Amino acid sequence: MPIEDHLTSTEDIVDTISCAHRVKYYVTNKRVIRHFHSMTREEMDDILSSHITSISLVSVARKALVYLGLVLLLIGIIGYALNYFLDFITADYFNYICYGLAGVGFLLIILGFVLKVAFYQFFAAGITEEMACRWRIIGVGGNEAREFIKAVRETIF
């Protein structure tokens, strides 16, 4: 179903932005609409202009890199410790592999905290934390996101 079918007769689309995972955001003269449409389903959420309390630029660590780094670091440390105490592999290359895994894991953890993911987050009155996670503009260029947020602020505030 096209987004126009969800608009009231007095609503006009002011601006739109396409985000990651086929999610589109629309700002109208009355509300902000989050719309997802695929071959099998459709989702539509909206926040009335009067309910939006703020729009924030948020940056968070890349959790996938941090978790992968932790796993590699632990594998390297545990492998080295087991070999040190049990001495089941006498070849030096095993220790080098453990050092390499631990080193790569440590670097991935650092990269996860340095190379953060930034996104715009809508906050509204009465919205739960779970629902707030759905209101993130992710996967778009910085200039495009700033222009959309500017249109939202000009329309709403």
MARTI-468629 format. One record per residue (C-alpha): residue number from 1; residue in three letters; x negated, y negated, z negated. Coordinates in nm, 3 decimals, padded with zeros to 5 digits, m for minus. Layout:
@kolti=NUM; drenfi=ALA; xx=X; yy=Y; zz=Z .
...
This chain:
@kolti=1; drenfi=MET; xx=00.000; yy=00.000; zz=00.000 .
@kolti=2; drenfi=PRO; xx=m00.149; yy=m00.339; zz=00.089 .
@kolti=3; drenfi=ILE; xx=m00.212; yy=m00.592; zz=m00.185 .
@kolti=4; drenfi=GLU; xx=00.046; yy=m00.829; zz=m00.039 .
@kolti=5; drenfi=ASP; xx=00.318; yy=m00.585; zz=m00.150 .
@kolti=6; drenfi=HIS; xx=00.213; yy=m00.646; zz=m00.512 .
@kolti=7; drenfi=LEU; xx=00.234; yy=m01.026; zz=m00.495 .
@kolti=8; drenfi=THR; xx=00.532; yy=m01.231; zz=m00.602 .
@kolti=9; drenfi=SER; xx=00.700; yy=m01.468; zz=m00.359 .
@kolti=10; drenfi=THR; xx=00.526; yy=m01.770; zz=m00.517 .
@kolti=11; drenfi=GLU; xx=00.177; yy=m01.617; zz=m00.523 .
@kolti=12; drenfi=ASP; xx=m00.101; yy=m01.683; zz=m00.274 .
@kolti=13; drenfi=ILE; xx=m00.441; yy=m01.515; zz=m00.258 .
@kolti=14; drenfi=VAL; xx=m00.711; yy=m01.774; zz=m00.324 .
@kolti=15; drenfi=ASP; xx=m01.021; yy=m01.553; zz=m00.295 .
@kolti=16; drenfi=THR; xx=m01.123; yy=m01.188; zz=m00.282 .
@kolti=17; drenfi=ILE; xx=m01.435; yy=m00.979; zz=m00.339 .
@kolti=18; drenfi=SER; xx=m01.517; yy=m00.617; zz=m00.253 .
@kolti=19; drenfi=CYS; xx=m01.712; yy=m00.431; zz=m00.519 .
@kolti=20; drenfi=ALA; xx=m01.868; yy=m00.089; zz=m00.565 .
@kolti=21; drenfi=HIS; xx=m01.652; yy=00.225; zz=m00.559 .
@kolti=22; drenfi=ARG; xx=m01.396; yy=00.067; zz=m00.321 .
@kolti=23; drenfi=VAL; xx=m01.264; yy=m00.173; zz=m00.584 .
@kolti=24; drenfi=LYS; xx=m01.145; yy=m00.517; zz=m00.474 .
@kolti=25; drenfi=TYR; xx=m01.067; yy=m00.815; zz=m00.690 .
@kolti=26; drenfi=TYR; xx=m00.821; yy=m01.083; zz=m00.587 .
@kolti=27; drenfi=VAL; xx=m00.755; yy=m01.416; zz=m00.750 .
@kolti=28; drenfi=THR; xx=m00.417; yy=m01.575; zz=m00.694 .
@kolti=29; drenfi=ASN; xx=m00.269; yy=m01.895; zz=m00.826 .
@kolti=30; drenfi=LYS; xx=m00.120; yy=m01.693; zz=m01.118 .
@kolti=31; drenfi=ARG; xx=m00.344; yy=m01.396; zz=m01.197 .
@kolti=32; drenfi=VAL; xx=m00.654; yy=m01.188; zz=m01.121 .
@kolti=33; drenfi=ILE; xx=m00.584; yy=m00.851; zz=m00.962 .
@kolti=34; drenfi=ARG; xx=m00.809; yy=m00.543; zz=m00.963 .
@kolti=35; drenfi=HIS; xx=m00.712; yy=m00.311; zz=m00.678 .
@kolti=36; drenfi=PHE; xx=m00.841; yy=00.033; zz=m00.583 .
@kolti=37; drenfi=HIS; xx=m00.703; yy=00.217; zz=m00.284 .
@kolti=38; drenfi=SER; xx=m00.807; yy=00.555; zz=m00.146 .
@kolti=39; drenfi=MET; xx=m00.645; yy=00.815; zz=00.075 .
@kolti=40; drenfi=THR; xx=m00.486; yy=00.993; zz=m00.222 .
@kolti=41; drenfi=ARG; xx=m00.420; yy=00.727; zz=m00.484 .
@kolti=42; drenfi=GLU; xx=m00.391; yy=00.362; zz=m00.564 .
@kolti=43; drenfi=GLU; xx=m00.468; yy=00.167; zz=m00.881 .
@kolti=44; drenfi=MET; xx=m00.369; yy=m00.189; zz=m00.952 .
@kolti=45; drenfi=ASP; xx=m00.436; yy=m00.387; zz=m01.270 .
@kolti=46; drenfi=ASP; xx=m00.381; yy=m00.754; zz=m01.327 .
@kolti=47; drenfi=ILE; xx=m00.454; yy=m01.017; zz=m01.587 .
@kolti=48; drenfi=LEU; xx=m00.242; yy=m01.329; zz=m01.604 .
@kolti=49; drenfi=SER; xx=m00.440; yy=m01.651; zz=m01.578 .
@kolti=50; drenfi=SER; xx=m00.318; yy=m01.766; zz=m01.918 .
@kolti=51; drenfi=HIS; xx=m00.452; yy=m01.448; zz=m02.085 .
@kolti=52; drenfi=ILE; xx=m00.812; yy=m01.472; zz=m01.961 .
@kolti=53; drenfi=THR; xx=m01.027; yy=m01.596; zz=m02.247 .
@kolti=54; drenfi=SER; xx=m01.369; yy=m01.589; zz=m02.076 .
@kolti=55; drenfi=ILE; xx=m01.579; yy=m01.458; zz=m01.792 .
@kolti=56; drenfi=SER; xx=m01.930; yy=m01.358; zz=m01.895 .
@kolti=57; drenfi=LEU; xx=m02.245; yy=m01.258; zz=m01.712 .
@kolti=58; drenfi=VAL; xx=m02.359; yy=m00.944; zz=m01.895 .
@kolti=59; drenfi=SER; xx=m02.680; yy=m00.747; zz=m01.848 .
@kolti=60; drenfi=VAL; xx=m02.734; yy=m00.398; zz=m01.985 .
@kolti=61; drenfi=ALA; xx=m03.013; yy=m00.142; zz=m01.968 .
@kolti=62; drenfi=ARG; xx=m03.004; yy=00.123; zz=m01.698 .
@kolti=63; drenfi=LYS; xx=m02.894; yy=00.415; zz=m01.912 .
@kolti=64; drenfi=ALA; xx=m02.965; yy=00.678; zz=m01.648 .
@kolti=65; drenfi=LEU; xx=m03.332; yy=00.578; zz=m01.629 .
@kolti=66; drenfi=VAL; xx=m03.363; yy=00.568; zz=m02.007 .
@kolti=67; drenfi=TYR; xx=m03.202; yy=00.912; zz=m02.049 .
@kolti=68; drenfi=LEU; xx=m03.414; yy=01.066; zz=m01.773 .
@kolti=69; drenfi=GLY; xx=m03.723; yy=00.912; zz=m01.928 .
@kolti=70; drenfi=LEU; xx=m03.635; yy=01.054; zz=m02.269 .
@kolti=71; drenfi=VAL; xx=m03.586; yy=01.401; zz=m02.125 .
@kolti=72; drenfi=LEU; xx=m03.919; yy=01.396; zz=m01.940 .
@kolti=73; drenfi=LEU; xx=m04.098; yy=01.253; zz=m02.243 .
@kolti=74; drenfi=LEU; xx=m03.956; yy=01.523; zz=m02.471 .
@kolti=75; drenfi=ILE; xx=m04.038; yy=01.801; zz=m02.224 .
@kolti=76; drenfi=GLY; xx=m04.397; yy=01.677; zz=m02.203 .
@kolti=77; drenfi=ILE; xx=m04.437; yy=01.645; zz=m02.580 .
@kolti=78; drenfi=ILE; xx=m04.270; yy=01.977; zz=m02.660 .
@kolti=79; drenfi=GLY; xx=m04.467; yy=02.157; zz=m02.388 .
@kolti=80; drenfi=TYR; xx=m04.795; yy=02.016; zz=m02.517 .
@kolti=81; drenfi=ALA; xx=m04.706; yy=02.094; zz=m02.880 .
@kolti=82; drenfi=LEU; xx=m04.606; yy=02.452; zz=m02.800 .
@kolti=83; drenfi=ASN; xx=m04.924; yy=02.507; zz=m02.604 .
@kolti=84; drenfi=TYR; xx=m05.132; yy=02.349; zz=m02.881 .
@kolti=85; drenfi=PHE; xx=m04.987; yy=02.565; zz=m03.158 .
@kolti=86; drenfi=LEU; xx=m04.921; yy=02.887; zz=m02.968 .
@kolti=87; drenfi=ASP; xx=m05.200; yy=02.860; zz=m02.708 .
@kolti=88; drenfi=PHE; xx=m05.002; yy=03.057; zz=m02.452 .
@kolti=89; drenfi=ILE; xx=m05.157; yy=02.890; zz=m02.146 .
@kolti=90; drenfi=THR; xx=m05.532; yy=02.837; zz=m02.155 .
@kolti=91; drenfi=ALA; xx=m05.559; yy=02.644; zz=m01.829 .
@kolti=92; drenfi=ASP; xx=m05.623; yy=02.271; zz=m01.861 .
@kolti=93; drenfi=TYR; xx=m05.379; yy=02.184; zz=m01.582 .
@kolti=94; drenfi=PHE; xx=m05.085; yy=02.266; zz=m01.812 .
@kolti=95; drenfi=ASN; xx=m05.193; yy=01.992; zz=m02.054 .
@kolti=96; drenfi=TYR; xx=m05.229; yy=01.750; zz=m01.763 .
@kolti=97; drenfi=ILE; xx=m04.877; yy=01.833; zz=m01.649 .
@kolti=98; drenfi=CYS; xx=m04.749; yy=01.767; zz=m02.002 .
@kolti=99; drenfi=TYR; xx=m04.939; yy=01.436; zz=m02.015 .
@kolti=100; drenfi=GLY; xx=m04.797; yy=01.342; zz=m01.676 .
@kolti=101; drenfi=LEU; xx=m04.440; yy=01.425; zz=m01.776 .
@kolti=102; drenfi=ALA; xx=m04.471; yy=01.228; zz=m02.099 .
@kolti=103; drenfi=GLY; xx=m04.629; yy=00.934; zz=m01.916 .
@kolti=104; drenfi=VAL; xx=m04.368; yy=00.925; zz=m01.641 .
@kolti=105; drenfi=GLY; xx=m04.093; yy=00.955; zz=m01.904 .
@kolti=106; drenfi=PHE; xx=m04.238; yy=00.665; zz=m02.102 .
@kolti=107; drenfi=LEU; xx=m04.257; yy=00.450; zz=m01.786 .
@kolti=108; drenfi=LEU; xx=m03.897; yy=00.533; zz=m01.695 .
@kolti=109; drenfi=ILE; xx=m03.780; yy=00.430; zz=m02.042 .
@kolti=110; drenfi=ILE; xx=m03.961; yy=00.097; zz=m02.007 .
@kolti=111; drenfi=LEU; xx=m03.820; yy=00.044; zz=m01.656 .
@kolti=112; drenfi=GLY; xx=m03.471; yy=00.122; zz=m01.782 .
@kolti=113; drenfi=PHE; xx=m03.495; yy=m00.165; zz=m02.028 .
@kolti=114; drenfi=VAL; xx=m03.675; yy=m00.406; zz=m01.795 .
@kolti=115; drenfi=LEU; xx=m03.470; yy=m00.353; zz=m01.477 .
@kolti=116; drenfi=LYS; xx=m03.129; yy=m00.427; zz=m01.625 .
@kolti=117; drenfi=VAL; xx=m02.795; yy=m00.412; zz=m01.446 .
@kolti=118; drenfi=ALA; xx=m02.609; yy=m00.743; zz=m01.443 .
@kolti=119; drenfi=PHE; xx=m02.237; yy=m00.787; zz=m01.384 .
@kolti=120; drenfi=TYR; xx=m01.956; yy=m01.030; zz=m01.448 .
@kolti=121; drenfi=GLN; xx=m01.711; yy=m00.920; zz=m01.715 .
@kolti=122; drenfi=PHE; xx=m01.356; yy=m01.052; zz=m01.761 .
@kolti=123; drenfi=PHE; xx=m01.233; yy=m01.084; zz=m02.119 .
@kolti=124; drenfi=ALA; xx=m00.866; yy=m01.130; zz=m02.198 .
@kolti=125; drenfi=ALA; xx=m00.643; yy=m01.150; zz=m02.500 .
@kolti=126; drenfi=GLY; xx=m00.510; yy=m00.814; zz=m02.615 .
@kolti=127; drenfi=ILE; xx=m00.729; yy=m00.603; zz=m02.386 .
@kolti=128; drenfi=THR; xx=m00.893; yy=m00.290; zz=m02.528 .
@kolti=129; drenfi=GLU; xx=m01.263; yy=m00.208; zz=m02.489 .
@kolti=130; drenfi=GLU; xx=m01.175; yy=00.079; zz=m02.253 .
@kolti=131; drenfi=MET; xx=m00.972; yy=m00.151; zz=m02.031 .
@kolti=132; drenfi=ALA; xx=m01.238; yy=m00.423; zz=m02.046 .
@kolti=133; drenfi=CYS; xx=m01.486; yy=m00.181; zz=m01.886 .
@kolti=134; drenfi=ARG; xx=m01.261; yy=m00.166; zz=m01.581 .
@kolti=135; drenfi=TRP; xx=m01.286; yy=m00.544; zz=m01.540 .
@kolti=136; drenfi=ARG; xx=m01.650; yy=m00.556; zz=m01.433 .
@kolti=137; drenfi=ILE; xx=m01.762; yy=m00.694; zz=m01.099 .
@kolti=138; drenfi=ILE; xx=m02.034; yy=m00.444; zz=m01.007 .
@kolti=139; drenfi=GLY; xx=m02.217; yy=m00.369; zz=m00.686 .
@kolti=140; drenfi=VAL; xx=m02.206; yy=m00.706; zz=m00.512 .
@kolti=141; drenfi=GLY; xx=m02.467; yy=m00.967; zz=m00.434 .
@kolti=142; drenfi=GLY; xx=m02.530; yy=m01.241; zz=m00.687 .
@kolti=143; drenfi=ASN; xx=m02.424; yy=m01.529; zz=m00.461 .
@kolti=144; drenfi=GLU; xx=m02.105; yy=m01.356; zz=m00.355 .
@kolti=145; drenfi=ALA; xx=m02.013; yy=m01.280; zz=m00.717 .
@kolti=146; drenfi=ARG; xx=m02.088; yy=m01.637; zz=m00.828 .
@kolti=147; drenfi=GLU; xx=m01.867; yy=m01.779; zz=m00.552 .
@kolti=148; drenfi=PHE; xx=m01.581; yy=m01.550; zz=m00.653 .
@kolti=149; drenfi=ILE; xx=m01.617; yy=m01.638; zz=m01.022 .
@kolti=150; drenfi=LYS; xx=m01.627; yy=m02.006; zz=m00.926 .
@kolti=151; drenfi=ALA; xx=m01.298; yy=m01.961; zz=m00.737 .
@kolti=152; drenfi=VAL; xx=m01.148; yy=m01.781; zz=m01.038 .
@kolti=153; drenfi=ARG; xx=m01.254; yy=m02.059; zz=m01.276 .
@kolti=154; drenfi=GLU; xx=m01.125; yy=m02.332; zz=m01.046 .
@kolti=155; drenfi=THR; xx=m00.792; yy=m02.155; zz=m01.010 .
@kolti=156; drenfi=ILE; xx=m00.744; yy=m02.052; zz=m01.372 .
@kolti=157; drenfi=PHE; xx=m00.911; yy=m02.303; zz=m01.599 .
